Amino acid sequence: METSYRQIRRIALPIMGASLAQNAVSLIDTAFLGLIGSTELAAGGISVLFFLTIGFIGLGLGTGVQVLSAQLLGEGTPEKLGSLLRQSLWVGSVIGIFLTLCLAYGAEPLVQALLHEESTQRTAATFLEGRSLELFPLMLFGILRGYYSGTAQTPFILQANLLLAFTNLFLNTLFVLGLNWGIKGVIAGSVLAQYLATGYLLGALRFQRYDLIHKTTQNWLLSLARYAGPAILQNLVGMVGWVVFFLLIERRGSLALASANIVRSLYSFSMLPTWAFSTAVGTLIGYFWGARNQRALLKAFWRTFLLSQGLNCLIALSLVAFAPLWVQLFTQDQLIREQASRDLFMIAISIVLMPASALLISAVVGVGRVLQAFLVEVGVVLLYVGYAILLDKLEVSLTWMWSAEWVYWIPSAVILAVLWLERVRSLKALTPALL
């Protein structure tokens, strides 16, 4: 595996396209919720955060599979990939069924405990109960995504996510505009599209390049827990911080929550190129760590950072220059549009700040510092939540509430950089002959 810009793009671009396509589903859902009504737009937005907090468990499982797959290739033992993937899929299936039951029966008491407005509670409960059916395929999707990423076969991920996005758009149009199913149409479109995309990734295993039939006796559960466990907790902690942030906004009324949902959708979409480069970093670092090559580790990270930072600057300029246009795609309510347009200026700054932290997270995990990455996440999220609560107590404007994102990205980048460099230096001490 190379450290060239071409190799980085070869891994990152399909992931970027896949991530953009996958997140287009969230944008599509948000747009259709806006067509249905402001209550649905507000309730659907905060419900998505609850859902993603649970759904990111699949992403954490995928992170573990990605790192382990890349390390196996770096060690020159691809015959072990089959047992790793099979055991991971069994784990994901059990977790997916369990989470489906938990959300289906726990959605109503959850929203009643956390939300204030009764209409928002009812709509959010309906949304979460329906989307619970999506958790099972989502767990498997995350694991398969991790396998294809770790083995640098990312075009399969792009294809699956394009299928997901176009199917979701078609079904939402049919169910919401054609059959007038309202919010239930949005739910049905998302669930069915996720099953189809996951089925595609499973079917694509027949065409990928490695032999997965080979039997090995190795038990991967402990290794998977070592890498995926902290990654899952890290994702959960990060999402809990955002949930707390949006609960603070929900107390300001449905208008504030609706505008924040639009901003969240655009913000999440704008993050995706960086997370794609972060995935590339995870694959490259895992490979070169397995190969014990320090020089390649540093070169791969630095080149990926330059690509990611440059692209994010362009994205930030686009958000600032065309803010009213982006917001108009989601709602015709003038007050919501004005508020969301102002908030996007704050988000543009966050987009510029995020690449260092996002890439360093994957780099630190890729060299085995999974627990440390989790502890950093916990500390920074606590700082983020504390800052957001302070701003809320001071009754600052909704626009300035979004400055909490800066408090997340800057400290995490500094701390993770220290951990990363320390680990890379240790590799030099262990393997001077490779340098």
Phi, psi and omega in degrees: 000139186262169174249012183291160175300326180297317180294319179299314179295324181298326178276315190284321187297314175298322177295319179298312178299319179296316180294320177297318179294318180295317180286340174301333176299317178295320178295319178298314179299317180297317180297317180289326175296323177295326176293326182288317180165164182292326177296317178295323179296317180291310183293320179297324180297311181286332176294322177300322178295317176301315182295315181294327178302319177282317184295336181290352172300321177297322177295321178295318175300318179296325177298317178298315179295321181298310183296315181295321178296315180296321180292323177298320178292321178296327178279348181081031180234061181292344180294347179272353184297322183299312180294322177299312184292317181299312181295323179295320180294323176296316178299314180298324179295314180297315180296319181298316178296317180298315181293325178301313180295319181298314182287323181299320183263347183254356185298312185297309178297330180296309183290328177294328180282332189253332185258156186259313185282132185296319181295323177293321178300311183298313183293319180295320179297316178299316181298312184290321178299319179289317182288348177302330180293347182273346188292323180299306178294333181293323177297314180294322179299316180298318180294314179296322176299318178296320179295311181295327177290314183295334179259012176059038176246052189290340177303328177298324180292318178300314182298317181296319182285329172296319176299318179300313184292312182292324177294318179297317179297315180297314183290323176297318178298317180293310187283321185273308183276323183279312185258356178056045179278352179065221184295332177294331176291321176298317180297311182298320179297318181293315183296311182295321179295322180293320177298318181295316181294321178293319176300325179295315180295324176295315180295328182290346178300335179292338188248357180282170197273349186255152180280111181260000181278334184304129183267133171228156183269000185292135176266121185263001187298316181292318178296319178296319178296324181297318182268319185281325183304302177298326179295320177297311180298322179297314178296319180296315180298316179299318180289325177299322176301318179290323177299315178300317178302314182286333174293325175296320179291323181301329179291346179270359175112168185292328179297314179297318182292322179295315179294323179294328178294321177296314180297317179300317181297314180291322178297312180299319180295320181290336179287338194299319176303321179295318179293331176293315176295327177296321176297319177299318177300315180301317180293312182294316181294318177301319180294309184286336172291317176298326179275356179059048182242098185291319183299318179293325176303310183293317182295317181298316181294313185297317181293322178294321178298316180299317178297315183293316182295318179297316180294321181294327176297320177294319179297317180298318178297321179296319179297317182290316186289328187238028183307309181300325180293315180299316184293325182297340179292341189252333184203155175254001178289118187296319181295318179295319181296318181295316180296313182296323179297318178297319184293331182295336177294323177290321180294326180301321178295320179298322180297324178289327184280338194282332189303317183301311181294314184296319180287324180292328176302311180294323180295317180294318177295320183296335178260015171094000181270057185289314181297318179297320178298321178295316181295323176297317180300316180299312182297316182291322178294322176298319176297316179300311181295317179300318179295318180296318178296320178298315178299320179295319178297324179281355178057044176288169180292160178300324180300315181286342174301328181290349176293348175301332179298326179295323181292340176278310190289321187290306181298321182296322180297318182295311183292316181294327178297320178296314179298317182297311183294324178297317181292321180294321177296325179295328178293324177296320180294326183280326188228064182295336183291340182277350188266000000 
